């Protein structure tokens, strides 16, 4: 019975993390500040775009396109 409650607690924590991640993404898109509770008062933070993540995403997309080109060279130019 205890394991079942532990599983629900983990699922709840994952749901909270997903919701927080989604809130940050929405704030980034709308260029809004995020309110947080810090030292007994509300502070607003600016969500910053993680440039390392973007760079890695671009590199992985470039590698994917290169692999597709190497696997099927004529595929890119056919229309």
C-alpha positions in Angstrom: 0.0 0.0 0.0 2.9 2.3 0.8 4.4 1.8 -2.6 1.1 2.9 -4.3 1.2 6.2 -2.4 4.8 6.6 -3.4 4.0 6.1 -7.0 1.2 8.7 -6.8 3.6 11.1 -5.2 6.1 10.7 -8.0 3.4 11.1 -10.7 2.2 14.3 -9.0 5.8 15.6 -8.8 6.3 14.9 -12.5 3.0 16.6 -13.3 4.1 19.7 -11.4 7.4 19.8 -13.2 5.6 19.6 -16.6 3.3 22.4 -15.6 6.2 24.6 -14.5 8.1 23.9 -17.7 5.0 24.8 -19.7 4.5 28.0 -17.8 8.1 29.0 -18.4 7.8 28.2 -22.1 4.5 30.3 -22.4 6.2 33.2 -20.5 9.1 33.1 -22.9 6.8 33.1 -26.0 4.7 36.0 -24.6 7.8 37.9 -23.2 6.3 38.0 -19.6 7.9 37.8 -16.2 7.4 34.9 -13.9 6.3 35.5 -10.3 8.2 33.4 -7.7 8.1 33.4 -3.9 11.5 34.2 -2.4 12.5 35.3 1.1 8.9 35.9 2.2 7.9 38.1 -0.8 7.0 37.8 -4.4 9.8 38.5 -7.0 9.5 38.5 -10.7 12.1 36.9 -12.9 12.6 37.1 -16.6 12.6 33.7 -18.3 15.8 33.5 -20.3 16.2 31.3 -23.4 18.8 28.6 -22.8 21.2 29.3 -25.7 23.1 26.0 -25.1 19.9 24.1 -25.6 19.2 25.9 -28.9 22.7 25.4 -30.1 22.5 21.7 -29.4 19.1 21.5 -31.1 20.4 23.2 -34.2 23.4 20.9 -34.3 21.3 17.8 -33.9 19.0 18.9 -36.7 22.0 19.6 -38.9 23.4 16.2 -38.2 20.1 14.6 -39.0 19.9 16.4 -42.3 23.5 15.4 -43.1 22.8 11.8 -42.3 19.7 11.9 -44.5 21.7 13.4 -47.4 24.4 10.7 -47.0 21.9 7.9 -46.9 20.0 9.0 -49.9 21.9 11.7 -51.8 19.3 12.4 -54.5 16.5 12.8 -52.1 17.2 16.4 -51.1 17.1 17.7 -54.7 14.0 15.8 -55.9 10.7 17.7 -56.0 
